[in-house]
Amino acid sequence: MFETFDNARSRYASGGIVQRMPGELIDSIWMIIDVDLKGVFPLTNLLTFTVQNNQGRVTLLFSQSHSEVALGVDLPYLYDASLPKTVYAYDDGQRQTILLPSETR
């Protein structure tokens, strides 16, 4: 059994994420996992982040299947309608990847 989202493992962003999301937001997802989620909530190997418009700024709303826990994190970055609405963070036990829902098939 492995510990999900151990920051000592390799971390990546998929091609779709790199094309549609600025590096600052990608880095923010990893920081939210490390600082706000890890050790606070039991995490599964698939986390969902919904990208929301909060008065022109980005809010990332964390959730995961089979859990009623949700956490919104307001970020100082400008919201852009071209941002993906939902992104996943997936940990396969060896590497961790942020990807679009369409990239999971």
PANU-743833 format. One line per field, with one value per residue (C-alpha): residue number from 1; residue in three letters; x, y, z. Coordinates in Angstrom, 2 decimals. Example, Ala and Ser with C-alpha at 12.3 -4.5 7.8 and 13.67 -1.06 7.14 Angstrom:
i <- (1, 2)
aa <- (ALA, SER)
u <- (12.30, 13.67)
v <- (-4.50, -1.06)
w <- (7.80, 7.14)
This chain:
i <- (1, 2, 3, 4, 5, 6, 7, 8, 9, 10, 11, 12, 13, 14, 15, 16, 17, 18, 19, 20, 21, 22, 23, 24, 25, 26, 27, 28, 29, 30, 31, 32, 33, 34, 35, 36, 37, 38, 39, 40, 41, 42, 43, 44, 45, 46, 47, 48, 49, 50, 51, 52, 53, 54, 55, 56, 57, 58, 59, 60, 61, 62, 63, 64, 65, 66, 67, 68, 69, 70, 71, 72, 73, 74, 75, 76, 77, 78, 79, 80, 81, 82, 83, 84, 85, 86, 87, 88, 89, 90, 91, 92, 93, 94, 95, 96, 97, 98, 99, 100, 101, 102, 103, 104, 105)
aa <- (MET, PHE, GLU, THR, PHE, ASP, ASN, ALA, ARG, SER, ARG, TYR, ALA, SER, GLY, GLY, ILE, VAL, GLN, ARG, MET, PRO, GLY, GLU, LEU, ILE, ASP, SER, ILE, TRP, MET, ILE, ILE, ASP, VAL, ASP, LEU, LYS, GLY, VAL, PHE, PRO, LEU, THR, ASN, LEU, LEU, THR, PHE, THR, VAL, GLN, ASN, ASN, GLN, GLY, ARG, VAL, THR, LEU, LEU, PHE, SER, GLN, SER, HIS, SER, GLU, VAL, ALA, LEU, GLY, VAL, ASP, LEU, PRO, TYR, LEU, TYR, ASP, ALA, SER, LEU, PRO, LYS, THR, VAL, TYR, ALA, TYR, ASP, ASP, GLY, GLN, ARG, GLN, THR, ILE, LEU, LEU, PRO, SER, GLU, THR, ARG)
u <- (0.00, 1.30, 0.57, -1.37, 0.10, 3.48, 5.35, 8.57, 7.21, 7.42, 4.76, 3.53, 0.91, -0.65, -0.34, -3.95, -3.41, -0.21, -2.06, -5.06, -3.82, -1.02, 1.89, 0.92, -2.41, -0.78, 1.68, -1.21, -2.94, 0.20, 0.53, -3.12, -2.60, 0.60, -0.43, -4.22, -5.24, -2.44, -2.62, -5.88, -8.26, -7.96, -7.17, -8.03, -5.81, -8.12, -8.86, -11.19, -10.69, -13.44, -12.22, -14.67, -15.03, -15.13, -15.62, -13.02, -10.51, -9.95, -11.34, -10.35, -12.95, -11.54, -13.71, -13.38, -15.70, -17.40, -16.70, -18.84, -15.73, -15.18, -12.74, -12.62, -9.36, -9.42, -6.40, -5.07, -5.11, -7.51, -10.25, -10.39, -13.35, -10.90, -9.68, -10.88, -13.95, -12.67, -9.22, -8.09, -5.01, -4.22, -1.67, -0.85, 1.64, 4.69, 3.85, 1.25, -0.41, -2.79, -5.01, -8.24, -11.25, -11.09, -7.55, -8.63, -10.12)
v <- (0.00, 3.44, 6.79, 8.92, 12.20, 11.84, 14.88, 12.85, 11.15, 12.57, 15.09, 15.96, 17.93, 16.40, 18.03, 19.19, 20.86, 22.59, 23.96, 25.26, 26.24, 28.64, 27.23, 29.27, 27.45, 24.06, 24.84, 26.04, 22.66, 20.87, 23.41, 22.95, 19.19, 19.50, 22.29, 22.22, 18.60, 16.14, 15.08, 16.95, 14.78, 11.11, 11.32, 8.82, 8.47, 10.67, 14.25, 16.62, 20.36, 22.53, 25.85, 28.60, 32.28, 34.20, 37.88, 37.70, 35.62, 31.85, 29.64, 25.98, 23.73, 20.38, 17.28, 13.52, 10.60, 8.99, 11.98, 14.87, 16.98, 19.92, 22.79, 26.00, 27.90, 31.45, 32.34, 35.74, 34.77, 36.27, 33.93, 33.24, 31.47, 29.34, 27.59, 24.01, 23.69, 20.53, 19.01, 15.83, 15.04, 11.33, 9.29, 5.85, 5.00, 5.96, 9.31, 11.99, 13.78, 16.69, 16.00, 16.88, 14.57, 13.89, 12.53, 9.73, 7.54)
w <- (0.00, -0.86, 0.71, -1.75, -2.89, -1.24, -2.54, -2.83, -5.98, -9.50, -10.44, -13.90, -15.79, -18.91, -22.31, -22.16, -18.81, -19.94, -22.98, -21.03, -17.58, -16.61, -14.62, -11.56, -11.33, -11.86, -9.07, -6.89, -7.19, -5.94, -3.12, -2.09, -1.98, 0.09, 2.47, 2.76, 2.08, 2.89, 6.52, 7.01, 4.99, 3.98, 0.27, -2.44, -5.49, -7.61, -6.54, -8.36, -8.62, -10.07, -11.44, -10.53, -11.27, -8.00, -8.85, -11.61, -9.63, -9.57, -6.83, -6.86, -5.25, -4.08, -3.81, -4.15, -4.76, -1.77, 0.47, 1.61, 2.24, -0.08, 0.25, -1.75, -2.08, -3.40, -5.51, -6.62, -10.32, -12.85, -14.02, -17.76, -19.37, -21.41, -18.25, -17.89, -15.67, -13.98, -13.52, -11.81, -9.76, -10.05, -8.08, -9.48, -6.73, -8.76, -10.29, -9.85, -12.73, -13.13, -16.13, -17.86, -17.48, -21.23, -20.79, -18.45, -21.17)
